[in-house]
Amino acid sequence: MATATEPATLTHWIGGRSDPRPAERHHEVTESATGEVVARVPLAGPEVVDEAVTAATAAAREWGESSLATRTKVLFAFREQMHARRDELAKIVTREHGKVLADAAGEVQRGLEVVEFACGLGHLLKGEMSAQVSGGVDSYSLRQPLGVVAGITPFNFPVMVPMWMVPVALACGNAFVLKPSEQDPSASLLMAGMLAEAGLPDGVFSVVHGDRVAVDAILGHPGIAAVSFVGSTPIARHVYETGTAHGKRVQALGGAKNHAVVLPDADLDLAADALVSAGYGSAGQRCMAVSVAVCVGDVAEPLLAAVRERIAALRVGDGTEAGTDMGPLVSDRHRAKVAGLVDAGAGEGAELLVDGRGLEVAGHEGGHFLGPTLFDRVRPGMAVYDEEIFGPVLVVVRTESYDEALTLVNESPYGNGAAIFTNDGGAARAFEHDVSAGMVGINVPIPVPMAYHSFGGWKGSLFGDLHVHGPDGVRFYTRNKVVTRRWPDPSQRGVDLGFPTSR
């Protein structure tokens, strides 16, 4: 990617090849563990987006008419490419994002699972048929591609989130324009090359780098039929409102403030392991991270003791080094934002039990590090409770009862994920039915669905009707068409102005 002295210059990917055109604006990509600039990525204007869409439009016609066997062959070949180069992908993610290698490898694996799901397109795209709905009349449905679709993806999962979208959209016969995060864009270009090597026709997949200028060009482009987005709630709302105002189908997944309710009868070792793993994994930069532990009754003191014991044993450092549990944040700017929210929490009266702001990693003084941070006695209305921190900060709220805890969760404006830790089957069953969240964990802290289910939240965590990947992904990237068919029969001829009915 780069030498120690010369950052790499990345390119767009348009028409099946690298597009090294000069750009007026660039973004500097840093190695998160050192702060060193390792790449410069061009920021596209509307003209670059238009060229990508033009190439995609021409390619979409042929790809949409290709046989299911042809698409399957390409997707299986892409799956083999990703599997063979999964370690290379993971290293790129760790370098630019900061998450530890094992976590990056897990991200690649989850992306691979969506590719494998999409390889079953022969089954996924089957329509339905009802014979003899009326005399000599049959009715059946078809799922047809939209044409050119686009994805706008976040920095926290530069492999997995694009793979939530791309393989399903391609399987359905669409061409795809990807706008990855400018903070860690290199993985998207490696995957573009893999798709080309797998036999995907030129133009069917494009990568356009950029910031809000490129995003707004995508949202307003008349040649794009649908947009998928994952990111913060304010931007998700903007994407949804702008995209739908331009007549597009939009699924925009927003932010989260995931709660984990811990009942007094819970296995405290299991709960403590889960809270630390889900709160500090990937330095908290996950939309399914546990941000709030809701302690019911007298469970708070023993649970906090167990959590603090585990935090003390965590090793924070360079994600490429063996034995590292947690890496840095993605950028110095993001680190400053997280640290500012910790400042606010301490200033608002929350009890700061573990403070990660002063962490220094020897040999990586320029890295974007902030250690695990733990607050107790947090209340709604405090910034550390209300805002999506997206960093290694876990806050604890104390409640007297299960009902109070459930009300707290349901009053949150977010509804991405929620979990409960208990050995009471009745309480668990009540929680899964009553909680206002799209994904629920029972003694599972990060209830991310497998590829054959769909991922998505409720309330301010999702704008649009359909979740991403899985069955909802197939529905999103296709239009349903119902055909009613009758072959000529002399006995059924004649004018009839009545409303058609079955007979």
C-alpha positions in Angstrom: 0.0 0.0 0.0 2.7 2.5 0.9 6.3 3.0 2.0 7.4 4.6 5.2 8.0 7.9 3.3 5.6 7.9 0.4 1.8 7.4 1.0 0.1 5.4 -1.6 -2.3 7.2 -4.0 -5.6 5.3 -4.2 -7.9 5.5 -7.2 -11.5 5.1 -8.1 -12.6 1.8 -9.8 -14.9 2.5 -12.8 -15.7 0.3 -15.8 -13.9 -2.7 -14.5 -10.5 -1.0 -13.9 -8.5 1.4 -11.8 -9.3 5.0 -12.6 -6.2 7.1 -11.7 -7.5 10.5 -12.8 -6.1 13.5 -10.9 -8.4 14.9 -8.2 -8.8 18.4 -6.8 -9.4 17.1 -3.3 -7.9 14.2 -1.3 -8.4 12.7 2.1 -5.4 11.4 4.1 -5.7 7.8 5.4 -3.7 7.0 8.5 -2.4 3.9 10.1 -4.5 4.0 13.3 -1.9 2.6 15.6 0.8 5.1 14.6 -1.0 8.1 13.1 1.2 7.8 10.0 -0.3 8.9 6.7 -0.3 5.7 4.6 -2.5 6.7 1.7 -4.2 9.6 -0.1 -7.7 8.9 -1.4 -9.4 11.1 -4.1 -12.7 12.7 -3.2 -15.1 12.5 -6.1 -17.3 15.2 -7.4 -20.6 14.7 -9.3 -18.8 14.1 -12.6 -17.0 11.0 -11.3 -20.3 9.7 -9.8 -21.9 10.3 -13.2 -19.2 8.4 -15.1 -19.6 5.4 -12.7 -23.3 5.4 -13.1 -23.0 5.6 -16.9 -20.7 2.6 -17.0 -23.0 0.8 -14.6 -26.1 1.5 -16.6 -24.6 0.0 -19.7 -23.4 -3.0 -17.9 -26.6 -3.6 -15.9 -28.6 -4.4 -19.0 -26.5 -7.4 -19.9 -25.9 -8.5 -16.3 -29.6 -8.3 -15.5 -30.4 -10.6 -18.4 -27.6 -13.0 -17.7 -28.6 -16.5 -16.6 -28.7 -17.5 -12.9 -26.0 -20.0 -13.7 -23.7 -17.2 -14.9 -24.3 -15.1 -11.9 -23.8 -18.1 -9.6 -20.5 -19.0 -11.3 -19.2 -15.4 -10.7 -20.3 -15.4 -7.1 -18.7 -18.7 -6.3 -15.5 -17.6 -7.9 -15.6 -14.4 -5.8 -16.2 -16.4 -2.7 -13.0 -18.4 -3.5 -11.1 -15.2 -4.0 -12.2 -13.8 -0.7 -11.4 -17.0 1.1 -7.9 -17.3 -0.3 -7.1 -13.7 0.5 -8.9 -13.3 3.8 -5.7 -12.7 5.7 -4.7 -9.9 3.3 -8.1 -8.3 3.7 -7.8 -8.5 7.5 -4.4 -6.9 7.6 -5.6 -4.0 5.5 -8.6 -3.5 7.9 -6.3 -3.6 10.9 -3.9 -1.1 9.5 -6.5 1.5 8.5 -9.2 0.9 11.0 -7.2 -0.3 14.0 -9.2 -3.3 15.2 -7.1 -6.3 16.2 -6.3 -8.9 13.5 -8.6 -11.6 15.0 -11.5 -9.1 15.0 -10.7 -8.1 11.4 -10.6 -11.7 10.4 -14.0 -12.2 12.0 -15.3 -9.3 10.0 -14.1 -10.9 6.8 -15.7 -14.2 7.7 -19.1 -12.6 8.3 -18.8 -10.9 5.0 -18.0 -14.2 3.4 -21.1 -15.7 4.8 -23.2 -13.2 3.0 -21.4 -14.1 -0.3 -22.2 -17.7 0.4 -25.9 -16.8 1.0 -26.0 -15.0 -2.3 -24.5 -18.0 -4.1 -28.0 -19.6 -3.5 -29.6 -17.1 -5.8 -31.2 -19.9 -7.8 -33.4 -20.5 -4.8 -33.6 -16.9 -3.5 -35.0 -15.5 -6.8 -37.8 -18.1 -7.3 -41.2 -16.6 -7.7 -44.6 -18.1 -6.9 -47.3 -19.6 -9.1 -51.0 -20.3 -8.7 -52.5 -22.4 -11.5 -56.1 -22.1 -12.6 -57.0 -18.9 -10.6 -59.9 -18.7 -13.0 -61.0 -20.8 -15.9 -57.8 -21.3 -18.1 -56.0 -18.5 -16.2 -52.7 -18.9 -14.2 -51.0 -16.3 -12.0 -47.4 -16.1 -11.1 -44.8 -13.6 -9.8 -41.3 -12.6 -10.9 -38.5 -10.9 -9.1 -36.6 -8.5 -11.4 -33.5 -6.3 -10.8 -33.8 -2.6 -10.2 -30.9 -1.7 -12.5 -28.1 0.5 -10.9 -28.0 0.5 -7.1 -25.6 2.2 -4.7 -24.1 1.6 -1.3 -22.7 4.1 1.1 -20.8 2.3 3.9 -19.1 3.3 7.2 -15.6 3.1 8.5 -16.2 0.5 11.2 -16.7 -2.5 9.0 -14.9 -1.8 5.6 -15.3 -5.4 4.5 -18.4 -6.8 6.2 -20.9 -3.9 5.6 -20.2 -3.7 1.8 -20.6 -7.4 1.7 -24.0 -7.1 3.3 -25.0 -5.3 0.1 -22.9 -6.1 -2.9 -23.2 -9.9 -3.3 -27.0 -9.8 -2.8 -27.5 -6.9 -5.2 -25.3 -8.6 -7.8 -27.1 -11.9 -7.3 -30.4 -10.1 -8.1 -29.0 -8.9 -11.4 -28.1 -5.3 -10.5 -25.0 -3.2 -11.1 -23.6 -1.7 -7.9 -21.8 1.6 -7.2 -20.0 1.6 -3.8 -19.0 4.7 -1.9 -16.8 3.4 1.0 -15.7 5.4 3.9 -12.8 7.6 3.0 -11.2 6.7 6.4 -10.3 3.1 5.5 -11.0 2.6 1.7 -8.3 0.2 0.6 -10.3 -3.0 1.3 -13.0 -1.9 -1.2 -10.4 -1.7 -4.0 -9.0 -5.2 -3.2 -12.5 -6.6 -3.4 -13.2 -4.8 -6.7 -10.1 -6.6 -8.1 -11.4 -9.9 -6.8 -14.7 -9.4 -8.5 -13.0 -8.7 -11.8 -10.9 -11.8 -11.4 -14.0 -13.8 -10.6 -15.4 -12.8 -14.0 -17.8 -10.0 -13.2 -18.3 -8.0 -16.4 -16.7 -4.5 -16.6 -18.9 -1.8 -15.1 -21.1 -4.0 -13.0 -19.2 -3.0 -9.8 -17.7 0.4 -9.3 -15.9 2.1 -6.3 -16.2 5.9 -6.0 -14.4 7.5 -3.1 -15.6 10.7 -1.6 -17.3 12.6 1.2 -20.6 14.4 1.4 -20.2 15.8 -2.1 -20.2 12.3 -3.6 -23.0 11.1 -1.2 -25.3 13.9 -2.4 -24.4 13.2 -6.0 -25.4 9.6 -5.5 -28.7 10.5 -3.8 -29.7 12.9 -6.5 -28.5 10.9 -9.6 -31.5 9.9 -11.7 -29.7 6.8 -12.9 -29.5 5.2 -9.5 -32.7 3.3 -8.5 -31.9 2.4 -4.9 -29.4 3.4 -2.1 -28.3 1.3 0.9 -26.6 3.2 3.8 -25.1 2.4 7.2 -23.9 5.1 9.5 -25.0 7.6 12.1 -28.7 8.5 12.6 -28.5 12.1 11.5 -26.8 11.1 8.2 -29.2 8.1 7.8 -32.1 10.5 8.1 -30.5 12.8 5.5 -29.8 9.9 3.1 -33.4 8.6 3.5 -35.1 11.9 3.1 -33.0 13.1 0.2 -33.0 9.7 -1.6 -36.7 9.2 -1.4 -37.3 12.8 -2.5 -35.5 11.9 -5.7 -37.7 8.8 -6.2 -35.3 6.2 -5.0 -35.8 3.1 -2.8 -33.7 3.7 0.3 -32.7 1.6 3.3 -30.7 3.7 5.8 -29.4 2.0 8.9 -28.7 4.6 11.6 -26.9 4.7 15.0 -27.4 2.8 18.2 -27.4 2.9 21.9 -27.6 -0.8 22.7 -28.8 -1.8 26.2 -28.0 -5.0 28.0 -30.3 -5.7 31.0 -28.8 -7.8 33.7 -31.2 -9.4 36.1 -30.2 -10.5 39.7 -30.4 -14.2 38.8 -28.0 -13.8 35.8 -24.8 -15.8 35.6 -22.5 -12.9 36.6 -19.3 -14.3 35.1 -21.1 -14.8 31.8 -22.6 -11.3 31.9 -19.3 -9.7 32.9 -17.5 -11.5 30.1 -20.2 -10.4 27.6 -20.3 -6.7 28.7 -16.5 -6.4 28.4 -16.3 -8.2 25.1 -19.2 -6.3 23.5 -18.4 -3.0 25.1 -14.7 -2.8 24.2 -14.3 -5.1 21.2 -13.1 -3.1 18.2 -12.7 -0.2 20.7 -16.5 0.1 20.8 -16.7 1.1 17.1 -19.5 -1.3 16.4 -23.2 -0.4 15.8 -24.0 -3.5 17.9 -21.6 -2.7 20.7 -23.2 -2.8 24.2 -23.1 0.9 25.3 -25.4 0.7 28.4 -25.6 -2.0 31.1 -28.9 -1.8 33.0 -28.4 -3.4 36.4 -31.6 -4.5 38.1 -31.9 -4.7 41.9 -28.7 -5.5 43.8 -26.7 -6.9 40.9 -24.7 -3.8 40.2 -22.0 -4.0 42.8 -20.9 -7.6 42.2 -21.2 -7.2 38.4 -19.1 -4.0 38.4 -16.4 -5.7 40.4 -16.3 -8.5 37.9 -16.2 -6.0 34.9 -13.4 -3.9 36.5 -11.4 -7.1 37.1 -11.7 -8.0 33.4 -10.9 -4.4 32.2 -7.7 -4.4 34.2 -6.5 -7.5 32.3 -7.1 -6.1 28.8 -4.0 -5.2 26.7 -4.5 -2.2 24.5 -2.0 -1.7 21.6 -1.2 -2.2 18.0 -3.8 -4.6 16.5 -1.2 -6.4 14.5 0.7 -7.5 17.6 0.0 -10.9 19.2 -1.8 -10.7 22.5 -3.5 -7.3 21.9 -7.1 -7.3 23.0 -8.1 -3.8 21.9 -6.7 -1.5 19.2 -6.9 2.3 18.6 -9.8 4.4 17.3 -9.9 5.0 13.6 -8.7 8.6 13.6 -7.4 11.4 15.9 -10.5 13.3 15.2 -12.7 10.5 16.4 -10.6 10.0 19.5 -11.0 13.6 20.4 -14.8 13.3 20.0 -15.0 10.2 22.3 -12.7 11.9 24.9 -14.9 15.0 24.8 -17.9 12.8 25.7 -16.0 11.3 28.6 -15.2 14.8 29.7 -18.9 15.7 29.6 -19.9 12.6 31.5 -17.5 13.4 34.3 -18.7 17.0 34.3 -22.4 16.0 34.5 -21.9 13.9 37.7 -21.6 10.4 36.4 -19.2 8.3 38.5 -16.1 7.6 36.4 -14.8 4.2 37.6 -12.2 3.6 34.9 -10.7 6.4 32.8 -9.0 5.6 29.5 -8.2 9.1 28.4 -4.6 9.1 29.7 -3.6 5.8 28.0 -0.3 5.8 26.2 1.1 2.9 24.2 4.9 2.7 24.2 6.3 3.1 20.7 2.9 4.3 19.3 2.7 7.8 20.7 1.1 9.0 17.6 -1.6 6.4 17.6 -5.3 7.1 18.2 -5.6 5.3 21.5 -8.2 5.7 24.2 -8.4 3.0 26.9 -11.5 1.2 28.2 -13.7 3.6 30.1 -16.4 2.7 32.6 -19.1 5.0 34.1 -21.5 4.1 37.0 -24.7 5.9 38.1 -25.5 7.3 34.7 -28.9 8.8 34.1 -30.9 9.7 31.0 -30.2 13.3 30.1 -26.5 12.9 30.5 -24.5 13.1 27.2 -22.8 9.8 27.8 -26.3 8.2 28.0 -28.1 10.1 25.3 -25.5 10.2 22.6 -24.0 7.4 20.5 -20.3 7.5 21.7 -18.9 4.9 19.3 -15.9 4.3 21.4 -14.7 2.1 24.3 -17.1 3.6 26.9 -19.5 1.5 28.9 -22.1 3.2 31.1 -24.1 1.6 33.9 -27.6 2.6 34.9 -29.2 1.2 38.0 -32.9 0.3 38.2 -35.1 -1.2 40.9 -37.1 -3.6 38.7 -37.4 -5.4 35.4 -40.3 -3.2 34.4 -38.2 0.0 35.1 -35.4 -1.5 33.0 -37.7 -2.3 30.1 -39.2 1.1 30.1 -35.7 2.6 30.1 -34.7 0.6 27.0 -38.0 1.3 25.2 -37.8 5.0 25.8 -34.4 5.2 24.0 -34.7 6.8 20.6 -32.6 4.0 19.2 -33.7 0.5 18.6 -30.9 -1.4 17.0 -30.1 -4.2 19.5 -30.9 -5.1 23.0 -29.9 -8.0 25.3 -30.9 -9.5 28.5 -28.9 -11.7 30.9 -31.0 -14.0 33.0 -31.6 -17.6 33.9 -35.4 -17.0 34.1 -37.0 -18.3 30.9 -40.2 -16.4 31.6 -38.4 -13.1 31.9 -36.4 -13.8 28.8 -39.5 -14.6 26.8 -41.3 -11.5 28.0 -38.3 -9.3 27.1 -38.0 -10.7 23.5 -41.7 -9.9 22.9 -41.8 -6.5 24.7 -38.5 -4.8 23.9 -38.5 -2.2 21.1 -35.5 -3.3 19.2 -34.9 -5.0 15.9 -32.3 -7.5 17.1 -32.5 -9.2 20.5 -30.0 -11.3 22.5 -30.8 -13.7 25.3 -27.6 -14.2 27.2 -25.9 -13.1 23.9 -24.5 -9.6 23.9 -24.1 -8.9 20.2 -27.2 -10.5 18.5 -26.0 -10.0 14.9 -28.1 -12.3 12.7 -26.5 -14.8 10.4 -26.5 -14.1 6.7 -29.8 -16.0 6.0 -31.7 -13.6 8.4 -31.7 -9.9 7.9 -29.9 -7.2 9.9 -31.7 -4.0 11.0 -33.1 -2.0 13.9 -36.2 -0.1 14.9 -36.9 3.6 15.6 -34.0 5.9 15.0 -31.8 3.0 14.0 -33.5 2.4 10.6 -35.1 4.6 8.0 -37.0 2.5 5.5 -39.1 -0.6 5.5 -36.5 -3.4 4.8 -33.5 -4.6 6.6 -30.2 -5.4 5.0 -28.9 -8.7 3.6 -30.8 -12.0 4.0 -34.4 -12.3 2.7 -35.0 -8.5 3.1 -31.9 -7.8 1.0 -33.4 -9.9 -1.9 -36.7 -8.0 -1.6 -34.9 -4.6 -1.5 -32.8 -5.2 -4.6 -35.7 -6.6 -6.7 -39.1 -5.5 -7.9 -41.9 -7.9 -7.6 -44.1 -8.4 -10.8 -47.3 -10.4 -10.9 -48.3 -11.9 -14.2 -51.9 -13.1 -15.0 -51.8 -15.4 -18.1 -54.4 -16.9 -20.3 -53.9 -18.5 -23.7 -56.5 -17.9 -26.4 -59.6 -20.1 -26.1 -62.6 -19.4 -28.5 -65.1 -20.3 -25.8 -63.9 -17.4 -23.6 -64.1 -14.6 -26.2 -66.5 -11.7 -26.1 -66.8 -8.2 -24.6 -67.4 -8.1 -20.8 -67.3 -4.7 -19.1 -67.7 -6.2 -15.6 -64.9 -6.4 -13.1 -62.9 -9.6 -13.6 -63.6 -12.4 -11.1 -62.6 -16.0 -10.9 -65.0 -18.6 -12.2 
